Amino acid sequence: MQAAQNGPTRRRGTGTRIALVAGVTAAVTALVFTIGSAASAATLFSDDFADGNANGWSTSGGSWSVSSGAYAQSGSSASAKSLAGSTSWTTVTVSATVRPTAFGSAGSRGIGIAARVQSTSNFYALVLTPSSVQIRKGAGTTLASASFSASTGTSYTLTLSANGGSLVGSVNGSQLVSTSDSSYGSGRAGLVANYTAGAFDNVLVTDAAGPSPTTAPPSTPTTTPPPRRRPRRRRPPRRRRPRAHRSPAGSSGGPRRPAVRPVGPAAPR
């Protein structure tokens, strides 16, 4: 009877713990999703020239050589290019460390990187000039330009993304130029030294369909725990008063007395 009166014991704080566990689970799921998405930005090609050679590269014009862990082009009087990778690459991000050492006098001078290279005259390039950064189509057509002062002897990190018809150029992590053009849908990656001498290092080609390395991960979802309920105070069981003994009907409730016969006049003897 006592167990039936008390009822099942209620565990306090269960709702709060469930909410916190749900929040942690969501955070872990977001982290796994972020790692999986980052992994989808596959590396297609990379070369830091630490091995002392330029195996896998094909050159056109200029004088190319690997020196002091960098890939250098020493002439400033020719349109020079060096290409690598697959002609079937479509959606790519090309990046490299570029250090100009001498700008020539030609109007098309510039040094930088190229994407979707189909030939020595058909490609997209992000190049630095002494006073600007440009996205070029081939060697002579400028698609986008922004003011930028490039100094000889200074290294710059250039990034060119080609995703569909979108072309985006960045210098040292800051997007400076962008445009749209669909003339070239696929091609190799390349280094461009157009009437400019300079050195290249840390060449990296990735799949532009994935997130860039600087993209911030999705924010961790937060779950607000439900309001905490105050436990009910259990009242002690009510004590039942003992019932009073009831006498049978017609009884006075006291001890029974012997019956008294009525006393009448004595009978004559």
TILUMMAR-237966 format. One record per residue (C-alpha): chain; x negated, y negated, z negated. Coordinates in nm, 3 decimals, padded with zeros to 5 digits. Example, Ala and Ser with C-alpha at 12.3 -4.5 7.8 and 13.67 -1.06 7.14 Angstrom:
NODE c       X       Y       Z
NODE A -01.230  00.450 -00.780
NODE A -01.367  00.106 -00.714
***
This chain:
NODE c       X       Y       Z
NODE A  00.000  00.000  00.000
NODE A -00.277 -00.243 -00.084
NODE A -00.441 -00.197  00.259
NODE A -00.110 -00.255  00.430
NODE A -00.055 -00.579  00.237
NODE A -00.400 -00.720  00.312
NODE A -00.388 -00.642  00.686
NODE A -00.691 -00.611  00.922
NODE A -00.993 -00.828  00.844
NODE A -01.041 -01.116  01.099
NODE A -01.399 -01.176  01.223
NODE A -01.474 -01.547  01.215
NODE A -01.676 -01.725  01.488
NODE A -01.611 -01.465  01.758
NODE A -01.483 -01.722  02.010
NODE A -01.790 -01.943  01.962
NODE A -02.030 -01.652  02.014
NODE A -01.849 -01.546  02.332
NODE A -01.873 -01.901  02.472
NODE A -02.244 -01.926  02.394
NODE A -02.314 -01.587  02.554
NODE A -02.120 -01.699  02.862
NODE A -02.330 -02.017  02.884
NODE A -02.657 -01.823  02.861
NODE A -02.536 -01.576  03.123
NODE A -02.447 -01.861  03.360
NODE A -02.789 -02.021  03.310
NODE A -02.969 -01.694  03.386
NODE A -02.751 -01.644  03.695
NODE A -02.838 -01.995  03.817
NODE A -03.209 -01.925  03.763
NODE A -03.191 -01.598  03.955
NODE A -03.003 -01.774  04.234
NODE A -03.268 -02.049  04.248
NODE A -03.554 -01.798  04.262
NODE A -03.374 -01.601  04.532
NODE A -03.309 -01.914  04.738
NODE A -03.671 -02.028  04.706
NODE A -03.787 -01.688  04.823
NODE A -03.577 -01.732  05.142
NODE A -03.811 -02.020  05.248
NODE A -04.055 -01.766  05.387
NODE A -04.411 -01.864  05.468
NODE A -04.460 -01.815  05.841
NODE A -04.824 -01.924  05.861
NODE A -05.094 -02.075  05.642
NODE A -05.464 -02.158  05.674
NODE A -05.694 -02.345  05.436
NODE A -06.007 -02.263  05.642
NODE A -06.184 -02.137  05.331
NODE A -06.300 -01.836  05.534
NODE A -06.512 -02.066  05.751
NODE A -06.340 -01.988  06.080
NODE A -06.041 -02.090  06.290
NODE A -05.925 -01.747  06.397
NODE A -05.570 -01.759  06.533
NODE A -05.601 -02.113  06.668
NODE A -05.616 -02.212  07.035
NODE A -05.754 -02.554  07.129
NODE A -05.692 -02.799  07.411
NODE A -05.927 -03.096  07.453
NODE A -06.161 -03.246  07.198
NODE A -06.434 -03.078  06.995
NODE A -06.305 -02.853  06.716
NODE A -06.500 -02.676  06.440
NODE A -06.464 -02.561  06.080
NODE A -06.690 -02.751  05.844
NODE A -06.691 -02.783  05.464
NODE A -06.364 -02.594  05.431
NODE A -06.175 -02.815  05.680
NODE A -06.085 -02.799  06.049
NODE A -06.243 -03.102  06.219
NODE A -06.199 -03.266  06.558
NODE A -06.496 -03.496  06.614
NODE A -06.407 -03.685  06.936
NODE A -06.195 -03.999  06.974
NODE A -06.192 -04.026  07.351
NODE A -05.956 -03.743  07.445
NODE A -05.611 -03.603  07.369
NODE A -05.694 -03.303  07.152
NODE A -05.467 -03.031  07.013
NODE A -05.504 -02.700  06.834
NODE A -05.210 -02.458  06.820
NODE A -05.116 -02.153  06.613
NODE A -04.820 -01.931  06.540
NODE A -04.526 -01.797  06.737
NODE A -04.344 -01.950  07.033
NODE A -04.016 -01.817  06.887
NODE A -04.023 -02.031  06.573
NODE A -03.711 -02.250  06.564
NODE A -03.631 -02.388  06.219
NODE A -03.964 -02.479  06.063
NODE A -04.141 -02.715  05.827
NODE A -04.504 -02.787  05.913
NODE A -04.733 -02.953  05.659
NODE A -05.106 -03.025  05.639
NODE A -05.362 -03.249  05.476
NODE A -05.484 -03.495  05.740
NODE A -05.786 -03.724  05.710
NODE A -05.857 -03.963  06.000
NODE A -06.224 -04.051  06.043
NODE A -06.213 -04.273  06.354
NODE A -05.932 -04.420  06.565
NODE A -06.000 -04.470  06.936
NODE A -05.882 -04.767  07.140
NODE A -05.610 -04.596  07.345
NODE A -05.254 -04.709  07.285
NODE A -05.139 -04.349  07.223
NODE A -05.398 -04.287  06.953
NODE A -05.278 -04.099  06.648
NODE A -05.352 -03.800  06.428
NODE A -05.109 -03.557  06.271
NODE A -04.912 -03.234  06.299
NODE A -04.676 -03.081  06.555
NODE A -04.376 -02.848  06.560
NODE A -04.192 -02.659  06.836
NODE A -04.492 -02.685  07.064
NODE A -04.401 -02.534  07.402
NODE A -04.700 -02.671  07.593
NODE A -04.969 -02.935  07.553
NODE A -04.719 -03.198  07.670
NODE A -04.390 -03.066  07.527
NODE A -04.369 -03.081  07.147
NODE A -04.262 -03.289  06.848
NODE A -04.535 -03.456  06.642
NODE A -04.565 -03.661  06.325
NODE A -04.871 -03.885  06.361
NODE A -05.049 -04.163  06.177
NODE A -05.181 -04.469  06.356
NODE A -05.373 -04.755  06.193
NODE A -05.044 -04.940  06.129
NODE A -04.757 -04.691  06.152
NODE A -04.622 -04.340  06.107
NODE A -04.434 -04.203  06.407
NODE A -04.230 -03.907  06.526
NODE A -04.327 -03.849  06.887
NODE A -04.185 -03.641  07.166
NODE A -04.485 -03.528  07.362
NODE A -04.780 -03.764  07.372
NODE A -04.608 -04.075  07.505
NODE A -04.249 -04.103  07.371
NODE A -04.191 -04.247  07.023
NODE A -03.860 -04.128  06.871
NODE A -03.896 -04.298  06.531
NODE A -04.149 -04.531  06.371
NODE A -04.211 -04.699  06.035
NODE A -04.479 -04.936  05.911
NODE A -04.764 -04.757  05.740
NODE A -05.129 -04.844  05.689
NODE A -05.353 -04.542  05.750
NODE A -05.717 -04.582  05.653
NODE A -06.009 -04.379  05.783
NODE A -06.167 -04.155  05.523
NODE A -05.840 -04.121  05.328
NODE A -05.648 -03.792  05.311
NODE A -05.271 -03.786  05.361
NODE A -05.024 -03.499  05.325
NODE A -04.797 -03.493  05.631
NODE A -04.475 -03.289  05.654
NODE A -04.257 -03.247  05.962
NODE A -03.928 -03.055  05.938
NODE A -03.738 -02.941  06.247
NODE A -03.394 -02.805  06.164
NODE A -03.155 -02.784  06.457
NODE A -03.168 -03.127  06.623
NODE A -03.284 -03.300  06.305
NODE A -03.647 -03.415  06.273
NODE A -03.772 -03.551  05.940
NODE A -04.121 -03.682  05.867
NODE A -04.277 -03.740  05.525
NODE A -04.610 -03.875  05.404
NODE A -04.738 -03.781  05.058
NODE A -04.395 -03.645  04.965
NODE A -04.196 -03.955  05.069
NODE A -03.961 -03.937  05.366
NODE A -04.047 -04.227  05.597
NODE A -03.905 -04.142  05.940
NODE A -03.624 -03.930  06.080
NODE A -03.447 -03.885  06.411
NODE A -03.247 -03.639  06.619
NODE A -03.347 -03.470  06.943
NODE A -03.266 -03.132  07.094
NODE A -03.510 -03.118  07.384
NODE A -03.723 -02.844  07.229
NODE A -03.555 -02.565  07.035
NODE A -03.854 -02.345  06.952
NODE A -04.231 -02.331  06.969
NODE A -04.562 -02.302  06.788
NODE A -04.713 -02.524  06.520
NODE A -05.004 -02.752  06.597
NODE A -05.257 -03.015  06.494
NODE A -05.279 -03.333  06.701
NODE A -05.580 -03.564  06.730
NODE A -05.489 -03.799  07.011
NODE A -05.785 -04.026  07.078
NODE A -05.860 -03.997  06.708
NODE A -06.126 -03.806  06.517
NODE A -06.037 -03.643  06.189
NODE A -06.014 -03.333  05.972
NODE A -05.727 -03.100  05.876
NODE A -05.675 -02.869  05.580
NODE A -05.408 -02.672  05.392
NODE A -05.192 -02.601  05.695
NODE A -04.859 -02.444  05.597
NODE A -04.561 -02.343  05.810
NODE A -04.240 -02.234  05.635
NODE A -03.883 -02.159  05.731
NODE A -03.703 -02.494  05.706
NODE A -03.371 -02.317  05.643
NODE A -03.476 -02.259  05.281
NODE A -03.510 -02.530  05.012
NODE A -03.822 -02.744  05.019
NODE A -04.069 -02.699  04.731
NODE A -03.969 -03.042  04.593
NODE A -03.598 -02.965  04.576
NODE A -03.475 -02.972  04.221
NODE A -03.307 -02.652  04.100
NODE A -02.934 -02.660  04.037
NODE A -02.839 -02.794  03.699
NODE A -02.769 -02.537  03.433
NODE A -02.394 -02.509  03.381
NODE A -02.282 -02.585  03.031
NODE A -01.994 -02.426  02.850
NODE A -01.823 -02.609  02.568
NODE A -01.732 -02.366  02.292
NODE A -01.368 -02.368  02.185
NODE A -01.278 -02.552  01.865
NODE A -01.354 -02.349  01.561
NODE A -01.048 -02.234  01.374
NODE A -01.042 -02.255  01.002
NODE A -00.972 -01.914  00.852
NODE A -00.643 -01.879  00.678
NODE A -00.655 -01.845  00.304
NODE A -00.497 -01.524  00.196
NODE A -00.256 -01.550 -00.088
NODE A -00.278 -01.290 -00.362
NODE A  00.000 -01.037 -00.351
NODE A  00.303 -01.135 -00.553
NODE A  00.351 -00.933 -00.868
NODE A  00.688 -00.777 -00.887
NODE A  00.866 -00.814 -01.218
NODE A  00.988 -00.492 -01.378
NODE A  01.358 -00.446 -01.344
NODE A  01.567 -00.461 -01.664
NODE A  01.731 -00.134 -01.765
NODE A  02.101 -00.142 -01.699
NODE A  02.339  00.059 -01.916
NODE A  02.619  00.255 -01.761
NODE A  02.939  00.073 -01.693
NODE A  03.136  00.000 -02.007
NODE A  02.836  00.039 -02.229
NODE A  02.723 -00.241 -02.455
NODE A  02.367 -00.156 -02.383
NODE A  02.288 -00.075 -02.750
NODE A  02.255  00.258 -02.927
NODE A  02.560  00.470 -02.914
NODE A  02.763  00.485 -03.240
NODE A  02.957  00.791 -03.353
NODE A  03.325  00.773 -03.282
NODE A  03.536  00.663 -03.583
NODE A  03.868  00.824 -03.631
NODE A  04.148  00.595 -03.730
NODE A  04.244  00.628 -04.095
NODE A  04.614  00.652 -04.159
NODE A  04.829  00.718 -04.476
NODE A  04.755  01.044 -04.640
NODE A  04.992  01.320 -04.564
NODE A  05.208  01.436 -04.859
NODE A  05.094  01.753 -05.012
***
